[in-house]
């Protein structure tokens, strides 16, 4: 499986402001002041050794993650990150004659579906989107945001082929012989669902908009068993521990919670996801450092790797 991140922010798209961009440029120029940048190779080496918060951006698009497994293409959520994903897909020779995309939505809060009307393949009749959801009214939910009062093109009028599969009573979805998806309800206002994708006996988990607070032991045991040994755990880590205290019951977790869950499920890599839109890139890196310090304190022998999600991040499983 090839997993790629197209949108990693929560709640609302967060483009880099002019002031934030200027801060990055100032830091970059200050650090480069005494460095030899006389050729492209030296420039590249200099940039590649800088923190991502200085040399690039984590990104401001809302959740969208793609998973390629053999000839199957899965899309996890369609936040504003679905727009650049769609644009890239339309440029690939493999999809010049159309194709099928399997879409699994965690839930239908706006930051997770707002990219659908801007996903360019939907305007081409050669493409097909299959939506899977435990929500029985998923078609009506998606159509609502494209009513004429909110968007000029109605969902029923866009030319791609659309299929809606309700999976409420089906815990395992077999996409093909080597690829299956399992889902689990999370704790989030209005409900949210995590998805575990298994391909050739290796698995990854997508668990955004999930709050692990005041959950019972049976829930935790079920989650730990379902996610056990995941190669990759993409988990909601929106808040710092301090901020989370003031936002209990909002349906999100903290970076510290994410480490606890990853350890209990024996996941191999933890991706901190659904970044708070108010957090700067520098603060995201600070939360990573604190998560790593916490891991070193409670499980010093753990081999768990912690990675903050950023647009363009790719994993091969």
matplotlib code that plots the C-alpha trace (Angstrom):
import matplotlib.pyplot as plt

x = [0.0, 1.1, -0.4, -0.3, -1.5, -3.3, -4.9, -3.9, -5.6, -8.8, -11.9, -11.2, -8.7, -5.8, -3.6, -0.3, -0.8, 1.6, 2.9, 3.6, 5.4, 7.5, 8.6, 9.7, 11.7, 13.3, 14.4, 15.6, 17.7, 19.2, 20.2, 21.7, 23.8, 27.0, 26.4, 28.0, 25.2, 27.3, 25.6, 22.4, 23.7, 24.8, 21.5, 19.6, 21.7, 21.1, 17.3, 17.0, 18.7, 16.3, 13.1, 10.1, 8.6, 11.3, 11.9, 8.3, 4.8, 2.7, -0.2, -3.6, -6.0, -8.5, -8.4, -7.8, -5.6, -5.2, -4.3, -3.2, -3.2, -2.4, -5.1, -7.4, -7.5, -9.1, -9.8, -10.2, -12.2, -12.7, -11.8, -10.2, -7.2, -9.4, -8.9, -5.1, -5.6, -8.2, -6.0, -3.1, -5.2, -6.4, -2.8, -1.9, -1.8, -3.4, -6.6, -6.8, -9.7, -11.3, -11.3, -13.0, -12.3, -13.4, -14.3, -14.6, -15.8, -15.1, -18.1, -19.8, -18.7, -17.9, -14.1, -14.3, -16.5, -16.0, -13.5, -16.0, -17.4, -13.8, -12.6, -12.2, -12.8, -16.5, -17.1, -16.0, -18.4, -15.6, -15.0, -16.9, -17.0, -18.2, -19.0, -19.0, -20.5, -22.3, -24.6, -27.8, -28.4, -24.9, -26.2, -28.6, -25.8, -23.5, -26.2, -27.2, -23.9, -24.4, -27.9, -28.3, -28.2, -24.6, -23.1, -23.9, -23.7, -26.0, -24.7, -27.2, -26.2, -22.5, -21.6, -19.5, -21.0, -21.9, -22.7, -23.6, -23.0, -24.3, -22.1, -23.9, -24.4, -21.2, -18.1, -15.7, -15.8, -13.9, -12.7, -11.0, -9.3, -6.3, -7.8, -10.3, -11.6, -13.0, -14.7, -15.3, -17.5, -15.5, -16.5, -17.3, -20.3, -22.7, -20.5, -17.3, -15.8, -12.3, -11.2, -8.6, -7.3, -5.5, -3.7, -1.6, -1.7, -0.4, -2.7, -3.0, -5.6, -7.3, -8.8, -9.5, -12.1, -11.9, -11.8, -10.6, -12.0, -14.2, -14.4, -15.1, -12.7, -14.6, -14.4, -10.6, -10.1, -12.1, -10.1, -6.7, -7.6, -8.9, -5.9, -3.3, 0.1, -0.9, 2.0, 0.6, -1.8, -3.1, -4.7, -6.5, -4.0, -5.5, -4.7, -1.8, -2.5, -3.1, -5.6, -7.4, -8.4, -10.6, -12.0, -13.1, -16.1, -15.3, -14.6, -10.8, -7.7, -4.3, -0.8, -0.3, -3.5, -2.3, 0.9, -1.1, -3.4, -0.5, 1.3, -1.8, -2.5, 1.2, 1.2, 4.6, 4.2, 2.0, 1.0, -0.2, -3.2, -6.0, -3.8, -5.5, -6.0, -4.7, -1.4, 1.7, 4.1, 6.5, 3.9, 3.2, 6.9, 6.9, 4.0, 5.9, 8.9, 6.7, 5.1, 8.5, 9.6, 6.4, 7.1, 10.7, 9.4, 6.7, 8.1, 11.8, 12.3, 9.5, 10.3, 7.2, 8.0, 6.0, 5.5, 3.5, 1.3, 2.1, 0.8, 2.8, 3.9, 4.1, 4.4, 4.9, 3.4]
y = [0.0, 3.5, 6.1, 9.8, 12.8, 15.6, 17.4, 17.2, 20.2, 19.9, 22.1, 24.6, 25.2, 27.2, 28.8, 30.3, 34.0, 36.7, 37.4, 33.7, 33.4, 36.4, 34.9, 31.7, 33.8, 35.8, 32.6, 31.0, 34.1, 34.3, 30.7, 30.9, 33.9, 32.0, 29.0, 28.3, 28.3, 28.6, 25.8, 23.9, 20.9, 23.0, 24.8, 21.5, 20.1, 23.3, 23.1, 19.4, 19.7, 22.4, 21.7, 21.4, 24.4, 26.6, 25.0, 24.2, 24.0, 21.3, 22.5, 24.0, 21.7, 19.7, 15.9, 13.8, 10.7, 8.4, 4.7, 2.8, -1.0, -2.8, -1.5, -0.2, 3.5, 4.4, 7.9, 8.5, 11.7, 14.4, 17.6, 20.5, 18.2, 16.3, 19.2, 18.8, 15.0, 15.2, 17.5, 15.1, 12.1, 13.8, 14.2, 10.6, 8.5, 5.6, 7.6, 9.1, 6.7, 7.1, 4.9, 3.9, 5.4, 3.9, 6.6, 6.0, 9.0, 9.2, 11.5, 14.4, 17.4, 20.0, 19.9, 16.2, 16.6, 20.2, 19.1, 16.8, 19.5, 20.5, 16.9, 17.3, 13.6, 14.0, 16.2, 13.4, 10.6, 8.1, 8.1, 6.3, 7.0, 4.4, 5.9, 3.5, 4.7, 3.5, 6.5, 5.4, 8.8, 9.4, 10.3, 12.9, 14.4, 14.9, 16.3, 18.8, 20.8, 21.0, 22.5, 25.5, 27.8, 26.7, 25.5, 25.8, 22.2, 19.7, 16.3, 14.5, 16.6, 16.0, 13.5, 10.9, 7.6, 7.5, 4.5, 4.6, 1.5, 1.5, -0.7, -0.4, -4.1, -5.2, -5.0, -6.2, -4.9, -7.0, -4.8, -7.7, -11.0, -9.2, -6.0, -5.5, -2.6, -2.8, 0.0, 1.0, 3.8, 6.5, 8.9, 12.2, 14.5, 13.2, 10.0, 9.4, 6.1, 4.8, 2.5, -0.3, -1.3, -4.6, -5.6, -8.7, -9.2, -5.7, -3.0, 0.7, 2.6, 5.9, 7.2, 10.9, 12.9, 10.5, 11.2, 8.7, 10.1, 8.3, 5.3, 1.9, -1.0, -3.1, -0.3, 0.0, -3.7, -3.9, -1.1, -2.4, -5.8, -4.4, -2.1, -4.5, -4.4, -1.8, -0.7, 2.8, 4.5, 7.8, 9.3, 12.5, 14.5, 18.0, 19.4, 19.9, 18.3, 21.8, 22.9, 19.5, 20.1, 23.0, 21.1, 17.8, 16.4, 18.3, 15.0, 15.2, 13.9, 15.2, 14.2, 12.4, 10.4, 9.4, 7.9, 5.9, 4.5, 3.6, 1.8, -0.1, -1.2, -2.0, 0.1, 0.5, 4.1, 6.9, 9.8, 12.9, 14.1, 16.7, 19.5, 22.4, 25.2, 27.8, 26.0, 27.3, 24.9, 25.6, 24.7, 21.4, 20.5, 21.4, 19.0, 16.3, 16.9, 16.6, 13.4, 11.9, 13.0, 11.4, 8.2, 8.0, 8.5, 5.9, 3.3, 3.9, 0.7, 1.2, 1.2, 3.3, 6.1, 9.3, 11.5, 14.7, 14.6, 17.0, 17.5, 15.3, 12.8, 9.3, 5.9, 2.5, -0.4]
z = [0.0, -0.8, 1.6, 0.8, 2.7, 0.9, 3.8, 7.5, 9.3, 11.2, 11.4, 8.6, 5.8, 7.1, 4.4, 5.5, 6.2, 4.8, 8.3, 8.9, 5.5, 6.3, 9.6, 7.8, 5.3, 8.1, 9.9, 6.7, 5.8, 9.3, 9.3, 5.8, 6.7, 7.4, 5.1, 1.8, -0.8, -3.9, -5.9, -6.1, -4.2, -1.2, -1.2, -1.2, 1.6, 3.6, 3.1, 3.7, 7.1, 8.4, 10.4, 8.1, 10.0, 8.4, 5.0, 4.1, 5.6, 7.2, 5.0, 5.5, 3.7, 5.7, 5.9, 2.8, 2.6, -0.4, -0.3, -3.4, -3.2, -6.4, -8.8, -6.1, -5.1, -1.7, -0.5, 3.2, 3.7, 1.2, 2.9, 0.9, 0.3, -2.2, -4.6, -5.2, -5.1, -7.9, -10.0, -9.8, -10.6, -13.8, -14.9, -14.5, -17.7, -15.8, -15.4, -18.8, -19.7, -16.3, -13.2, -10.0, -6.5, -3.3, -0.8, 3.0, 5.0, 8.7, 9.1, 7.4, 9.4, 6.7, 7.0, 5.9, 2.9, 1.6, -1.0, -2.9, -5.1, -6.1, -6.8, -10.6, -11.6, -10.6, -13.6, -16.0, -16.9, -17.3, -13.5, -10.8, -7.0, -4.6, -1.2, 1.8, 5.1, 8.2, 7.8, 6.1, 4.7, 3.3, -0.1, 1.3, 3.5, 0.6, -1.6, 1.0, 0.7, -3.0, -2.9, -5.1, -2.1, -1.3, -4.6, -8.3, -9.3, -7.6, -6.7, -8.9, -11.9, -11.9, -14.6, -12.9, -11.9, -8.1, -5.9, -2.2, -0.1, 3.4, 5.6, 8.9, 9.3, 7.6, 9.8, 7.1, 3.5, 1.0, -1.8, -3.4, -2.4, -0.9, 0.4, 3.2, 5.2, 8.8, 10.6, 14.2, 15.7, 17.5, 20.2, 18.5, 18.3, 15.7, 15.4, 13.5, 12.2, 12.0, 9.2, 9.2, 5.8, 5.4, 2.3, 2.0, 5.8, 6.5, 7.9, 8.5, 10.6, 9.9, 13.1, 13.0, 15.0, 17.9, 21.6, 24.1, 27.3, 29.7, 27.5, 29.0, 29.2, 26.7, 24.1, 24.6, 24.4, 21.2, 19.6, 20.8, 19.3, 16.0, 15.5, 17.0, 15.2, 12.6, 10.4, 10.5, 12.9, 11.7, 14.8, 15.8, 17.9, 17.5, 20.9, 23.3, 26.7, 28.2, 25.6, 25.7, 29.3, 28.2, 25.2, 26.8, 24.9, 21.7, 20.1, 19.6, 21.3, 22.4, 21.4, 24.7, 24.2, 20.7, 22.1, 24.7, 22.1, 19.8, 22.6, 23.7, 20.1, 19.5, 16.4, 14.6, 13.4, 14.8, 12.6, 14.5, 12.4, 12.2, 13.4, 15.2, 12.6, 15.1, 15.5, 13.7, 12.0, 14.9, 17.5, 15.7, 15.9, 19.6, 20.2, 18.4, 20.7, 23.7, 22.4, 21.9, 25.4, 26.8, 24.9, 26.2, 29.7, 29.8, 27.3, 26.9, 25.1, 22.6, 18.9, 18.1, 15.6, 15.8, 12.7, 12.4, 9.3, 6.5, 3.0, 0.6, 3.3, 1.8, 3.4, 1.7, 3.6]

ax = plt.figure().add_subplot(projection="3d")
ax.plot(x, y, z, "-o")
ax.set_aspect("equal")
plt.show()
